[in-house]
Structures are given as structure tokens and as C-alpha cells.
């Protein structure tokens, strides 16, 4: 990334390649939002279709020439690809285009680095960044490959710079993992304490910018940072949730706001954020927040389900919360406050709310209280699949 300060904006050319995926972003809208979130300014966009990536240039030499000409005419200082590039493809493209070339993975890493606030969050981002950089060392330091002896003496082959870099990065990765392991143990202790207190644990999950933090603030009267942007918050925040007099079965109910998911979330980030994402896997109930006003919400739901599967949280009971109904047109407004929605062939209870106006929050509290009481009475084991509850 070429940004040097939070307020800097570098002109960037966006590139997307359609390999026949069913939901290709023809307008590169999400990539553009990610770029703006990272402090970049999209000045041009180009898409193309291919059956498979070109081994050397990802897009082929002809399209690479077109990208170079467009970047020059638009004044772009960087080229950003919507897909992940191999180290060799990135290096070849930079030589061909004469500009810095980065991919979606690095862009997300940059955003996470900017947004991490807690010690744990910073450690997680640093681990993911180190893992990413470790794959980008191929032949980047060929001018420093050999160390020479003293004056007038030709030294033997010394340690290559790339080997020095790999060793240093490897040591940094080990140190960061050790520090994260300590954080992981602390979180495990905290979860055990909640279990001993017979707490009903709820985690908010969902696609980034679905309004999780705004809903969290509305439910627990907290002041967690919330903004209309991608990845507004990264660090998990947990608060006690008040469900109302006589509700919740007399149990303590805790609510956690977790990091948002996104399409093609880098595996390195999923691995690095294991300690944070365990909040979702260990929850008694997942409140899956959906941006009802986004036309692409079915694909976003599918992506969240994929990530939940990857982190071992696919079998945790879910409740769908369709948020931002205040942004829907009159003819799109829901006919009932609660109903069910099909997710992977299973009927999952759904509640419609507006975190901004407060509409539907009473119904949501009532449903959460019912879930808490049902779990307490039935002592549902963790392996139980989604609840199939009818609408209230």
C-alpha cells in the first residue's frame, strides 16, 4: 500500500478477473469500498474474463498492456487486483506495468492493521502480515545475494539475503505466535468463568458493514465504535445483556461483538484471529446480522456460513437478524416482525430490526429471552444443530 498517513489518498486502478464464478463483482464495488477504507482513491476500473489465470501475469500480456495504458492515462500510482496473486505473478506484473501491484489479501491486511486497537488485535494482524510477507521474498533481494570478504579478497558464497530475511521473519512469527498463545489461554479462562456463572453466551456475527456494532450498542447501551464502512471494528467486545424483567430464565446473558466476515477472507487472517473467532465457536447462540438493504445479502449469508464452517461454528444454533429495514422501500418492508428463512436447507428463525431507529428491538429481546430459557430448560448440548423454531 502506498498510504503514509490515515488521511492520505493514493490513486489506484482496480482490476477484476472473471473465471466463471457465479457472483463475480462486475463493477468491483466491494473492492472499491475496501480501497477507500484503506485510504486509497479508485480512479479507474477494468475487468476481463479468463478460463484460468495466466501463470506469469495472471491476466496475460495483452490485458497487462491494456492495464498499463489505462493506469498511465488515469494517473494511477498503484494497481490493485480483486483476486490473490502469487508472489511470481505480483513480481512479473510490477516489472511489466512499472507500478506497485497489490492484491485483495494485502488490502484487507492493511485495513486490519489500521483498525486494530487492542493488544490482541495488533498481535493477530502482525502474525497474518508476517505470514503474508514470508511468501513474498522470492528473488526480491537478488542484488544482495552474496556477502564478500575484505579489500582485495573475493569472499566465498555467503548467506543469501533472502535466507536472512526468511530466518528473521520465521523468528518473528514464532514470537508472535507464542504471545498469542498466552492471549488464547486468557480467553479460555474467561470463557470457563462465564460457564461457571451459568451465563448464556451470544455472539454477533455477520458480513462486514451489516450493522453488528450498531446493533450491539443499541442492545447493551455500549459505546463500541460503529461506522458505515467495512471493518469498522476488529476487537471483540463483550457486555452483559439486559433482556427485561422476568425474561431470560434468571440467567446471566452476555453479548459479544466480533469481527465482520467478507468474501475471500485471507486464510492467514482466519488462523491469526483464532482467539477472537473462538468467541463465535464457543457461543450458545449466534446472532447472524444481515444487511437487509443490500441486494447481495444472499451471497453474503453464504459467505458467513462458509467462514463459520471453517472455524468450527457451523453447528452453533443461529438466529438471523435482518437489519437496516429503515433503508428498505415501502414495498420491501417485512409483513411480520418474525418469520423463518432457509439457510443451507434448514429453516432458521429470523427477526427484522433497525438498529438505527430501534424498530424491532423489542421483538429481538423477546426472542433472545425465549432462546435463553429454552437452552436452560433443555440443556441443549453443543453439538445440537440449528433450532427449528416457528415464528412467534
C-alpha positions as a Markdown table, in Angstrom:
| # | Residue | x | y | z |
|---|---|---|---|---|
| 1 | Unk | 0.0 | 0.0 | 0.0 |
| 2 | Unk | 1.2 | 3.5 | -0.8 |
| 3 | Unk | -0.6 | 5.3 | 2.0 |
| 4 | Unk | 1.7 | 7.0 | 4.5 |
| 5 | Unk | -0.9 | 8.6 | 6.8 |
| 6 | Unk | -4.6 | 7.9 | 7.7 |
| 7 | Unk | -5.6 | 10.9 | 5.6 |
| 8 | Unk | -3.5 | 10.1 | 2.6 |
| 9 | Unk | -5.3 | 9.1 | -0.6 |
| 10 | Unk | -3.3 | 7.4 | -3.4 |
| 11 | Unk | -4.9 | 7.0 | -6.9 |
| 12 | Unk | -5.3 | 3.3 | -7.6 |
| 13 | Unk | -6.5 | 1.2 | -10.6 |
| 14 | Unk | -8.8 | -1.7 | -9.7 |
| 15 | Unk | -8.6 | -4.9 | -11.7 |
| 16 | Unk | -11.0 | -7.9 | -11.5 |
| 17 | Unk | -10.8 | -11.2 | -13.4 |
| 18 | Unk | -13.9 | -13.3 | -14.0 |
| 19 | Unk | -13.0 | -17.0 | -14.0 |
| 20 | Unk | -16.7 | -18.1 | -14.3 |
| 21 | Unk | -17.6 | -17.6 | -10.7 |
| 22 | Unk | -21.3 | -17.3 | -10.2 |
| 23 | Unk | -21.2 | -14.0 | -8.3 |
| 24 | Unk | -18.4 | -12.0 | -10.0 |
| 25 | Unk | -18.5 | -8.4 | -9.0 |
| 26 | Unk | -18.7 | -6.8 | -12.4 |
| 27 | Unk | -18.4 | -3.2 | -11.0 |
| 28 | Unk | -15.8 | -4.1 | -8.4 |
| 29 | Unk | -17.9 | -2.2 | -5.9 |
| 30 | Unk | -16.7 | -4.1 | -2.8 |
| 31 | Unk | -13.0 | -3.8 | -3.9 |
| 32 | Unk | -13.6 | -0.1 | -4.3 |
| 33 | Unk | -15.0 | 0.2 | -0.8 |
| 34 | Unk | -12.1 | -1.7 | 0.6 |
| 35 | Unk | -9.7 | 0.6 | -1.2 |
| 36 | Unk | -11.4 | 3.7 | 0.1 |
| 37 | Unk | -11.4 | 2.2 | 3.6 |
| 38 | Unk | -7.6 | 1.7 | 3.3 |
| 39 | Unk | -7.2 | 5.3 | 2.3 |
| 40 | Unk | -6.9 | 4.8 | -1.5 |
| 41 | Unk | -8.8 | 6.5 | -4.3 |
| 42 | Unk | -10.0 | 4.4 | -7.2 |
| 43 | Unk | -9.5 | 6.3 | -10.4 |
| 44 | Unk | -10.2 | 3.6 | -12.9 |
| 45 | Unk | -11.6 | 0.0 | -13.1 |
| 46 | Unk | -11.1 | -2.8 | -15.6 |
| 47 | Unk | -12.5 | -6.3 | -15.7 |
| 48 | Unk | -11.9 | -9.2 | -18.0 |
| 49 | Unk | -12.8 | -12.9 | -18.5 |
| 50 | Unk | -10.4 | -15.8 | -18.5 |
| 51 | Unk | -10.7 | -19.6 | -18.2 |
| 52 | Unk | -7.7 | -19.8 | -15.9 |
| 53 | Unk | -5.1 | -17.4 | -14.5 |
| 54 | Unk | -2.0 | -16.8 | -16.7 |
| 55 | Unk | 0.9 | -18.3 | -14.9 |
| 56 | Unk | 3.2 | -15.3 | -15.4 |
| 57 | Unk | 1.0 | -12.2 | -15.5 |
| 58 | Unk | -2.3 | -13.5 | -14.1 |
| 59 | Unk | -4.2 | -11.6 | -16.9 |
| 60 | Unk | -2.0 | -12.3 | -19.9 |
| 61 | Unk | 0.4 | -10.0 | -21.7 |
| 62 | Unk | -2.3 | -8.3 | -23.9 |
| 63 | Unk | -4.5 | -7.4 | -21.0 |
| 64 | Unk | -1.4 | -6.3 | -19.0 |
| 65 | Unk | -0.6 | -3.9 | -21.8 |
| 66 | Unk | -4.1 | -2.5 | -21.6 |
| 67 | Unk | -3.9 | -2.1 | -17.8 |
| 68 | Unk | -0.6 | -0.3 | -18.2 |
| 69 | Unk | -2.0 | 2.2 | -20.7 |
| 70 | Unk | -5.1 | 2.8 | -18.6 |
| 71 | Unk | -3.1 | 3.3 | -15.5 |
| 72 | Unk | -0.9 | 5.9 | -17.2 |
| 73 | Unk | -3.9 | 7.8 | -18.7 |
| 74 | Unk | -5.8 | 7.8 | -15.3 |
| 75 | Unk | -2.8 | 8.8 | -13.3 |
| 76 | Unk | -2.9 | 5.7 | -11.1 |
| 77 | Unk | 0.0 | 5.2 | -8.7 |
| 78 | Unk | -0.8 | 1.6 | -7.9 |
| 79 | Unk | -2.7 | -1.4 | -9.4 |
| 80 | Unk | -5.0 | -3.4 | -7.1 |
| 81 | Unk | -6.3 | -6.9 | -8.0 |
| 82 | Unk | -9.5 | -8.3 | -6.6 |
| 83 | Unk | -8.0 | -11.8 | -6.5 |
| 84 | Unk | -5.0 | -13.1 | -4.7 |
| 85 | Unk | -1.8 | -13.1 | -6.7 |
| 86 | Unk | 1.1 | -15.5 | -6.4 |
| 87 | Unk | 4.5 | -13.9 | -5.5 |
| 88 | Unk | 5.8 | -14.6 | -9.0 |
| 89 | Unk | 2.7 | -13.0 | -10.7 |
| 90 | Unk | 3.0 | -10.0 | -8.4 |
| 91 | Unk | 6.7 | -9.5 | -9.2 |
| 92 | Unk | 6.1 | -10.0 | -13.0 |
| 93 | Unk | 3.2 | -7.6 | -13.1 |
| 94 | Unk | 5.2 | -4.9 | -11.3 |
| 95 | Unk | 8.0 | -5.2 | -13.8 |
| 96 | Unk | 5.6 | -5.2 | -16.7 |
| 97 | Unk | 3.5 | -2.3 | -15.5 |
| 98 | Unk | 6.2 | -0.2 | -13.8 |
| 99 | Unk | 3.9 | 0.3 | -10.9 |
| 100 | Unk | 3.4 | -1.2 | -7.4 |
| 101 | Unk | 0.9 | -4.1 | -7.7 |
| 102 | Unk | -1.0 | -5.5 | -4.7 |
| 103 | Unk | -4.0 | -7.9 | -4.2 |
| 104 | Unk | -7.1 | -8.2 | -2.2 |
| 105 | Unk | -5.3 | -10.1 | 0.5 |
| 106 | Unk | -2.8 | -7.4 | 1.3 |
| 107 | Unk | -5.5 | -4.7 | 1.1 |
| 108 | Unk | -7.5 | -6.5 | 3.8 |
| 109 | Unk | -4.4 | -6.9 | 5.9 |
| 110 | Unk | -3.7 | -3.2 | 5.5 |
| 111 | Unk | -7.2 | -2.3 | 6.7 |
| 112 | Unk | -6.9 | -4.7 | 9.7 |
| 113 | Unk | -3.5 | -3.1 | 10.6 |
| 114 | Unk | -5.1 | 0.3 | 10.6 |
| 115 | Unk | -8.1 | -0.7 | 12.7 |
| 116 | Unk | -6.7 | -3.0 | 15.3 |
| 117 | Unk | -6.7 | -1.3 | 18.7 |
| 118 | Unk | -6.3 | -3.9 | 21.4 |
| 119 | Unk | -3.0 | -5.7 | 22.1 |
| 120 | Unk | -4.6 | -8.9 | 21.0 |
| 121 | Unk | -5.8 | -7.4 | 17.7 |
| 122 | Unk | -2.5 | -6.0 | 16.9 |
| 123 | Unk | -0.8 | -9.3 | 17.6 |
| 124 | Unk | -3.2 | -11.1 | 15.3 |
| 125 | Unk | -2.7 | -8.7 | 12.4 |
| 126 | Unk | 1.0 | -8.8 | 12.8 |
| 127 | Unk | 1.0 | -12.6 | 12.6 |
| 128 | Unk | -1.1 | -12.5 | 9.5 |
| 129 | Unk | 1.1 | -9.8 | 7.9 |
| 130 | Unk | 4.3 | -11.7 | 8.7 |
| 131 | Unk | 2.8 | -14.9 | 7.2 |
| 132 | Unk | 1.9 | -13.0 | 4.0 |
| 133 | Unk | 5.3 | -11.3 | 3.7 |
| 134 | Unk | 7.1 | -14.6 | 4.2 |
| 135 | Unk | 5.7 | -15.8 | 0.8 |
| 136 | Unk | 6.8 | -12.6 | -1.0 |
| 137 | Unk | 10.5 | -12.9 | -0.6 |
| 138 | Unk | 11.2 | -14.8 | -3.8 |
| 139 | Unk | 14.1 | -13.2 | -5.6 |
| 140 | Unk | 13.3 | -9.7 | -4.3 |
| 141 | Unk | 16.8 | -9.3 | -2.9 |
| 142 | Unk | 19.0 | -10.7 | -5.7 |
| 143 | Unk | 21.3 | -7.7 | -5.6 |
| 144 | Unk | 22.3 | -8.7 | -2.1 |
| 145 | Unk | 22.6 | -12.4 | -2.6 |
| 146 | Unk | 26.3 | -12.8 | -1.7 |
| 147 | Unk | 28.4 | -11.3 | 1.0 |
| 148 | Unk | 32.1 | -10.6 | 0.0 |
| 149 | Unk | 35.3 | -10.6 | 2.0 |
| 150 | Unk | 37.7 | -7.7 | 2.8 |
| 151 | Unk | 39.5 | -5.4 | 0.4 |
| 152 | Unk | 41.2 | -7.3 | -2.4 |
| 153 | Unk | 39.8 | -10.6 | -1.3 |
| 154 | Unk | 36.8 | -12.3 | -3.0 |
| 155 | Unk | 34.7 | -13.9 | -0.3 |
| 156 | Unk | 33.1 | -17.3 | -0.7 |
| 157 | Unk | 29.3 | -17.6 | -1.1 |
| 158 | Unk | 27.7 | -16.1 | 2.0 |
| 159 | Unk | 24.2 | -16.5 | 3.3 |
| 160 | Unk | 21.7 | -15.1 | 0.8 |
| 161 | Unk | 19.7 | -12.1 | 1.8 |
| 162 | Unk | 16.5 | -14.0 | 1.2 |
| 163 | Unk | 17.7 | -16.6 | 3.7 |
| 164 | Unk | 18.4 | -13.9 | 6.3 |
| 165 | Unk | 15.0 | -12.4 | 5.7 |
| 166 | Unk | 13.3 | -15.8 | 6.0 |
| 167 | Unk | 15.0 | -16.6 | 9.2 |
| 168 | Unk | 14.2 | -13.2 | 10.8 |
| 169 | Unk | 10.6 | -13.4 | 9.7 |
| 170 | Unk | 10.4 | -17.0 | 10.9 |
| 171 | Unk | 11.7 | -15.9 | 14.3 |
| 172 | Unk | 9.2 | -13.0 | 14.4 |
| 173 | Unk | 6.3 | -15.4 | 13.5 |
| 174 | Unk | 7.3 | -17.7 | 16.4 |
| 175 | Unk | 7.5 | -14.9 | 18.9 |
| 176 | Unk | 4.1 | -13.5 | 17.8 |
| 177 | Unk | 2.5 | -17.0 | 18.0 |
| 178 | Unk | 3.9 | -17.5 | 21.5 |
| 179 | Unk | 2.4 | -14.2 | 22.6 |
| 180 | Unk | -0.9 | -15.0 | 21.0 |
| 181 | Unk | -1.0 | -18.4 | 22.7 |
| 182 | Unk | -0.9 | -16.6 | 26.1 |
| 183 | Unk | -3.8 | -14.5 | 25.0 |
| 184 | Unk | -5.7 | -17.6 | 23.9 |
| 185 | Unk | -5.2 | -19.1 | 27.4 |
| 186 | Unk | -6.5 | -15.9 | 29.0 |
| 187 | Unk | -9.6 | -16.1 | 26.8 |
| 188 | Unk | -10.1 | -19.8 | 27.7 |
| 189 | Unk | -10.0 | -18.9 | 31.4 |
| 190 | Unk | -12.6 | -16.1 | 30.8 |
| 191 | Unk | -14.9 | -18.4 | 29.0 |
| 192 | Unk | -14.7 | -21.0 | 31.8 |
| 193 | Unk | -15.6 | -18.3 | 34.3 |
| 194 | Unk | -18.7 | -17.5 | 32.3 |
| 195 | Unk | -19.6 | -21.1 | 32.1 |
| 196 | Unk | -19.3 | -21.5 | 35.8 |
| 197 | Unk | -21.6 | -18.5 | 36.2 |
| 198 | Unk | -24.2 | -20.3 | 34.1 |
| 199 | Unk | -24.1 | -17.5 | 31.5 |
| 200 | Unk | -25.9 | -17.7 | 28.2 |
| 201 | Unk | -23.4 | -16.5 | 25.7 |
| 202 | Unk | -24.5 | -14.8 | 22.5 |
| 203 | Unk | -22.1 | -13.7 | 19.7 |
| 204 | Unk | -22.9 | -11.3 | 16.9 |
| 205 | Unk | -21.6 | -12.5 | 13.5 |
| 206 | Unk | -22.2 | -11.3 | 10.0 |
| 207 | Unk | -20.8 | -9.8 | 6.9 |
| 208 | Unk | -18.8 | -6.7 | 7.4 |
| 209 | Unk | -20.8 | -3.5 | 7.5 |
| 210 | Unk | -24.1 | -5.3 | 8.2 |
| 211 | Unk | -24.5 | -3.1 | 11.3 |
| 212 | Unk | -23.3 | -5.5 | 14.1 |
| 213 | Unk | -21.7 | -2.8 | 16.2 |
| 214 | Unk | -24.7 | -0.5 | 15.9 |
| 215 | Unk | -27.0 | -3.4 | 17.0 |
| 216 | Unk | -24.6 | -4.2 | 19.8 |
| 217 | Unk | -24.7 | -0.6 | 21.1 |
| 218 | Unk | -28.4 | -0.5 | 20.8 |
| 219 | Unk | -28.9 | -3.7 | 22.8 |
| 220 | Unk | -26.4 | -3.1 | 25.6 |
| 221 | Unk | -26.2 | 0.7 | 25.6 |
| 222 | Unk | -22.5 | 0.5 | 24.9 |
| 223 | Unk | -20.3 | 2.9 | 23.0 |
| 224 | Unk | -18.4 | 0.5 | 20.7 |
| 225 | Unk | -17.1 | 2.2 | 17.6 |
| 226 | Unk | -19.6 | 1.9 | 14.7 |
| 227 | Unk | -19.4 | 3.5 | 11.3 |
| 228 | Unk | -20.8 | 2.9 | 7.8 |
| 229 | Unk | -17.6 | 1.4 | 6.5 |
| 230 | Unk | -16.0 | -2.0 | 6.1 |
| 231 | Unk | -14.3 | -3.5 | 9.2 |
| 232 | Unk | -15.2 | -0.6 | 11.4 |
| 233 | Unk | -14.2 | -2.7 | 14.4 |
| 234 | Unk | -11.9 | -5.7 | 14.8 |
| 235 | Unk | -11.6 | -6.3 | 18.5 |
| 236 | Unk | -14.2 | -8.5 | 20.3 |
| 237 | Unk | -16.2 | -6.6 | 22.9 |
| 238 | Unk | -18.4 | -8.4 | 25.5 |
| 239 | Unk | -21.1 | -6.9 | 27.7 |
| 240 | Unk | -23.9 | -8.1 | 29.9 |
| 241 | Unk | -27.3 | -8.0 | 28.1 |
| 242 | Unk | -30.5 | -7.0 | 29.9 |
| 243 | Unk | -33.5 | -8.8 | 28.4 |
| 244 | Unk | -36.2 | -7.3 | 30.6 |
| 245 | Unk | -37.8 | -8.2 | 34.0 |
| 246 | Unk | -38.8 | -11.9 | 34.1 |
| 247 | Unk | -37.1 | -12.7 | 30.8 |
| 248 | Unk | -34.0 | -14.8 | 30.2 |
| 249 | Unk | -34.9 | -17.5 | 32.8 |
| 250 | Unk | -32.9 | -15.7 | 35.5 |
| 251 | Unk | -29.6 | -16.4 | 33.8 |
| 252 | Unk | -26.8 | -14.0 | 33.1 |
| 253 | Unk | -26.7 | -13.3 | 29.3 |
| 254 | Unk | -23.6 | -11.9 | 27.7 |
| 255 | Unk | -23.3 | -10.5 | 24.2 |
| 256 | Unk | -20.1 | -10.3 | 22.2 |
| 257 | Unk | -19.5 | -8.2 | 19.1 |
| 258 | Unk | -17.0 | -10.0 | 16.8 |
| 259 | Unk | -15.0 | -9.1 | 13.7 |
| 260 | Unk | -17.0 | -9.0 | 10.4 |
| 261 | Unk | -16.6 | -11.5 | 7.6 |
| 262 | Unk | -16.0 | -10.8 | 4.0 |
| 263 | Unk | -15.7 | -12.7 | 0.7 |
| 264 | Unk | -12.2 | -14.3 | 0.3 |
| 265 | Unk | -11.2 | -13.5 | 3.8 |
| 266 | Unk | -7.5 | -14.5 | 3.8 |
| 267 | Unk | -6.8 | -17.8 | 5.5 |
| 268 | Unk | -3.9 | -16.2 | 7.3 |
| 269 | Unk | -6.3 | -13.8 | 9.0 |
| 270 | Unk | -8.7 | -16.6 | 9.9 |
| 271 | Unk | -5.8 | -18.5 | 11.5 |
| 272 | Unk | -4.4 | -15.4 | 13.2 |
| 273 | Unk | -7.8 | -14.4 | 14.6 |
| 274 | Unk | -8.5 | -17.8 | 16.0 |
| 275 | Unk | -8.6 | -16.5 | 19.6 |
| 276 | Unk | -11.2 | -13.9 | 18.6 |
| 277 | Unk | -13.2 | -16.2 | 16.4 |
| 278 | Unk | -13.4 | -18.8 | 19.2 |
| 279 | Unk | -16.0 | -16.4 | 20.7 |
| 280 | Unk | -18.3 | -17.5 | 17.9 |
| 281 | Unk | -17.4 | -21.2 | 18.0 |
| 282 | Unk | -18.0 | -21.3 | 21.8 |
| 283 | Unk | -21.2 | -19.3 | 21.9 |
| 284 | Unk | -24.6 | -20.8 | 22.9 |
| 285 | Unk | -26.2 | -18.8 | 20.2 |
| 286 | Unk | -25.0 | -16.9 | 17.1 |
| 287 | Unk | -27.0 | -13.8 | 16.1 |
| 288 | Unk | -26.2 | -13.6 | 12.4 |
| 289 | Unk | -26.7 | -10.0 | 11.4 |
| 290 | Unk | -27.7 | -9.4 | 7.8 |
| 291 | Unk | -27.9 | -6.1 | 5.8 |
| 292 | Unk | -31.4 | -6.4 | 4.5 |
| 293 | Unk | -31.0 | -3.4 | 2.3 |
| 294 | Unk | -28.0 | -4.9 | 0.4 |
| 295 | Unk | -29.2 | -6.7 | -2.8 |
| 296 | Unk | -26.4 | -9.1 | -2.5 |
| 297 | Unk | -27.4 | -10.3 | 1.0 |
| 298 | Unk | -28.0 | -14.0 | 0.0 |
| 299 | Unk | -24.3 | -14.3 | -1.2 |
| 300 | Unk | -23.2 | -12.5 | 2.0 |
| 301 | Unk | -25.1 | -15.0 | 4.1 |
| 302 | Unk | -23.5 | -17.9 | 2.2 |
| 303 | Unk | -20.0 | -16.4 | 2.8 |
| 304 | Unk | -20.7 | -16.1 | 6.5 |
| 305 | Unk | -21.8 | -19.7 | 6.6 |
| 306 | Unk | -18.6 | -20.7 | 4.8 |
| 307 | Unk | -16.4 | -19.0 | 7.4 |
| 308 | Unk | -18.4 | -20.4 | 10.3 |
| 309 | Unk | -17.9 | -23.8 | 8.9 |
| 310 | Unk | -14.1 | -23.1 | 8.6 |
| 311 | Unk | -13.8 | -22.0 | 12.3 |
| 312 | Unk | -15.9 | -24.9 | 13.6 |
| 313 | Unk | -19.0 | -22.9 | 14.4 |
| 314 | Unk | -21.4 | -24.3 | 11.8 |
| 315 | Unk | -23.4 | -26.3 | 14.4 |
| 316 | Unk | -23.9 | -23.5 | 16.8 |
| 317 | Unk | -27.6 | -22.5 | 16.9 |
| 318 | Unk | -28.3 | -19.4 | 14.9 |
| 319 | Unk | -30.8 | -16.5 | 14.8 |
| 320 | Unk | -31.0 | -14.4 | 11.7 |
| 321 | Unk | -31.4 | -10.6 | 12.3 |
| 322 | Unk | -32.3 | -8.7 | 9.1 |
| 323 | Unk | -31.0 | -5.2 | 10.0 |
| 324 | Unk | -31.4 | -1.8 | 8.3 |
| 325 | Unk | -35.1 | -2.3 | 7.4 |
| 326 | Unk | -35.4 | 1.5 | 7.7 |
| 327 | Unk | -33.4 | 1.6 | 4.4 |
| 328 | Unk | -35.9 | -0.6 | 2.6 |
| 329 | Unk | -38.6 | 0.8 | 0.2 |
| 330 | Unk | -42.2 | 0.7 | 1.4 |
| 331 | Unk | -43.0 | -2.3 | -0.8 |
| 332 | Unk | -40.0 | -4.2 | 0.6 |
| 333 | Unk | -41.0 | -3.8 | 4.2 |
| 334 | Unk | -41.5 | -7.2 | 6.1 |
| 335 | Unk | -45.0 | -8.4 | 6.7 |
| 336 | Unk | -44.2 | -9.7 | 10.1 |
| 337 | Unk | -41.7 | -9.0 | 12.9 |
| 338 | Unk | -40.5 | -12.6 | 12.9 |
| 339 | Unk | -40.5 | -15.5 | 10.5 |
| 340 | Unk | -38.1 | -18.2 | 9.2 |
| 341 | Unk | -35.5 | -18.1 | 6.4 |
| 342 | Unk | -33.9 | -21.0 | 4.6 |
| 343 | Unk | -30.2 | -21.4 | 5.3 |
| 344 | Unk | -28.5 | -24.4 | 3.7 |
| 345 | Unk | -31.8 | -26.2 | 3.5 |
| 346 | Unk | -32.6 | -25.5 | 7.2 |
| 347 | Unk | -35.3 | -23.2 | 8.5 |
| 348 | Unk | -33.7 | -20.6 | 10.7 |
| 349 | Unk | -35.7 | -18.1 | 12.8 |
| 350 | Unk | -35.5 | -14.5 | 11.5 |
| 351 | Unk | -36.2 | -11.2 | 13.2 |
| 352 | Unk | -36.4 | -7.8 | 11.3 |
| 353 | Unk | -34.9 | -4.8 | 13.1 |
| 354 | Unk | -33.5 | -1.4 | 12.5 |
| 355 | Unk | -30.6 | -0.7 | 14.8 |
| 356 | Unk | -30.7 | 3.0 | 13.7 |
| 357 | Unk | -34.4 | 3.6 | 14.6 |
| 358 | Unk | -34.9 | 0.9 | 17.3 |
| 359 | Unk | -37.7 | -0.8 | 15.4 |
| 360 | Unk | -38.0 | -4.5 | 16.1 |
| 361 | Unk | -35.5 | -4.4 | 19.1 |
| 362 | Unk | -38.3 | -5.4 | 21.5 |
| 363 | Unk | -39.1 | -8.4 | 19.4 |
| 364 | Unk | -35.5 | -9.3 | 19.2 |
| 365 | Unk | -35.1 | -9.1 | 23.0 |
| 366 | Unk | -38.1 | -11.4 | 23.5 |
| 367 | Unk | -36.8 | -14.0 | 21.0 |
| 368 | Unk | -33.4 | -13.9 | 22.8 |
| 369 | Unk | -35.1 | -14.4 | 26.1 |
| 370 | Unk | -37.0 | -17.4 | 24.7 |
| 371 | Unk | -33.8 | -18.9 | 23.4 |
| 372 | Unk | -32.1 | -18.5 | 26.7 |
| 373 | Unk | -35.0 | -20.1 | 28.6 |
| 374 | Unk | -35.2 | -23.0 | 26.1 |
| 375 | Unk | -31.5 | -23.7 | 26.3 |
| 376 | Unk | -31.6 | -23.6 | 30.1 |
| 377 | Unk | -34.6 | -26.0 | 30.3 |
| 378 | Unk | -33.4 | -28.5 | 27.8 |
| 379 | Unk | -29.7 | -28.3 | 28.5 |
| 380 | Unk | -29.0 | -28.5 | 24.8 |
| 381 | Unk | -25.6 | -30.0 | 24.0 |
| 382 | Unk | -23.1 | -28.0 | 21.9 |
| 383 | Unk | -23.4 | -30.5 | 19.0 |
| 384 | Unk | -27.1 | -29.7 | 18.5 |
| 385 | Unk | -27.9 | -28.4 | 15.1 |
| 386 | Unk | -29.8 | -25.2 | 14.3 |
| 387 | Unk | -33.1 | -24.8 | 16.2 |
| 388 | Unk | -36.2 | -25.0 | 14.1 |
| 389 | Unk | -38.4 | -22.6 | 15.9 |
| 390 | Unk | -41.6 | -21.3 | 14.3 |
| 391 | Unk | -42.3 | -17.6 | 14.2 |
| 392 | Unk | -43.7 | -16.1 | 17.4 |
